[in-house]
Amino acid sequence: MNNGAHTSYVPRLSKSAFFAYSFAVRLPSFASSRWLRLCAACVAFAGFALGSTRAKADTSHKARLVYLRGIGTETCPPEAELSDAVAARLGYEPFSTWAQDTLFVELTKDAQGFTAKVKLVDSGSNVRGERELHARNACADLVPTMALTISLAIDPMASARNGALPEDTPPREKPVDLDAGAPPSPPLTDAGEARHMDENMHDPQPHAEQSLALGVGVLGSVGSAPAPNVGLSLFAEGRYAWLSIGLEGRVDLPSSASVDHVVAVSGASPEVSSWLLVGELRACGHVRGAFGCVLGIAGELHASGIDVSSPREAGALYGATGLRAGYDYDIVPRFALRGQIEGDLVLTRYALSVGGVEAYRYAPIAGNVGVLGVVRFQ
């Protein structure tokens, strides 16, 4: 505590304002002319105004940086690395806590890789520009693109003042003379090209993803056999953007159930058993890690009687259509675990008969759940 002391705020002065102010304060010891002291005061005021204007100019092309990293982006570069990359492009420190504009950078990770959302908001809470950037493999690959985008958003004329555009700026397009009698359009200047890129910063380019995936896993099924059973699945799928087409082979292991009213081998409990071998064609839509599919299923159903007086094995065509939903959880960039659930409408309904007596009738609805490993190739 300051006992009776009075604390006041003293603004920071530039060097020119400081020397002018010092000169005006000390002037009475060198001159007694009232007019001379008045002139010195004017010089001090001019120096102060010049320093204030220069300070304002120094912060006119700055922004307050808000750097956000979501779950799974722990390997992304820290805020300081991004700030240094932007400063290297602009030639000065671009971020200030006291800047009026705010630049938001949000990093997220999904099944397709890393995404950076860049948004510039002014002091009136108006969005001046936004862009979404993507990197398939490493998060660090986003830094050069983010630095270019941010530098153009904060100070689009910096490259023109420095005399050259960044090396990775797209080349100028040559004018095409559609009319031989008309003079060609002049090429863009550095300043014009930078302004053009800044105006289009908020129009993100479509992010087309092309990939191939292979997978294998275990399924648990109901409705496709007399009792719940397990099976194996092997698939391949090709994906473009949000759409994928896949082929899958599936085999359900034999499953059996006891039956009554059937002539059995002496001392045995009669059973019926069946197993399924099918192929599936599917079309799926993807939103980040989640997906939904429409399925077409065709294959062969095998059935037999166990411990009956006249055992026999038979096969028949199996057909169904269904829907599937699931989610891919990335373990590493090219490998994911897939969880899925499926419901099928059986188009070919059969009943198992032993000795002319119906032992089991298949339900019109079947379904399964599965866990699979997925490997992606770009």
ZIRAVEN-V509646 format. One record per backbone hydrogen bond with DSSP energy under -1.0 kcal/mol. NH is the residue of the N-H (numbers start at 1). CO is the residue of the C=O. If there is no record, write none. Layout:
# ZIRAVEN-V509646
nh->{NH,NH}
co->{CO,CO}
This chain:
# ZIRAVEN-V509646
nh->{4,18,19,20,21,22,23,24,25,26,27,29,30,31,37,38,39,40,41,42,43,44,45,46,47,48,49,50,51,52,53,54,55,56,57,58,63,64,66,68,70,73,76,82,83,84,85,86,87,88,89,90,91,96,99,102,103,104,105,106,107,108,110,113,114,115,116,117,118,119,120,121,122,125,128,129,131,133,135,141,142,143,146,147,148,149,150,151,152,153,154,155,158,161,162,164,169,178,182,193,194,195,196,197,198,199,200,201,203,211,212,213,214,215,216,217,218,219,220,221,222,229,231,232,233,234,235,236,237,238,239,240,241,243,244,245,246,247,248,249,250,251,252,253,255,257,259,265,268,271,272,273,274,275,276,277,278,279,280,281,282,283,284,285,286,287,290,291,292,293,294,295,296,297,298,299,300,301,302,303,304,305,306,309,314,316,318,320,321,322,323,324,325,326,327,328,329,331,332,335,336,337,338,339,340,341,342,343,344,345,346,347,348,352,354,357,359,360,362,366,367,368,369,370,371,372,373,374,375,376,377}
co->{2,14,15,16,17,18,19,20,21,22,23,26,27,27,33,34,35,36,37,38,39,40,41,42,43,44,45,46,47,48,49,50,51,52,53,54,94,101,103,105,107,70,73,78,79,80,81,82,83,84,85,86,87,63,96,121,64,119,66,117,68,115,113,110,135,108,133,106,131,104,129,102,126,122,120,120,118,116,114,138,139,140,142,143,144,145,146,147,148,149,150,151,155,157,158,159,166,176,179,189,190,191,192,193,194,195,196,198,200,239,377,237,375,235,373,233,371,231,369,229,367,221,219,251,217,249,215,247,213,245,211,243,209,240,284,238,282,236,280,234,278,232,276,230,274,272,270,307,265,306,257,304,255,302,252,300,250,298,248,296,246,294,244,292,242,290,287,326,285,324,283,322,281,320,279,318,277,316,275,314,273,312,271,263,303,301,299,297,345,295,343,293,341,291,339,289,337,335,335,332,374,329,372,327,370,325,368,323,366,321,364,319,319,360,357,354,352,352,350,344,222,342,220,340,218,338,216,336,214,334,212}
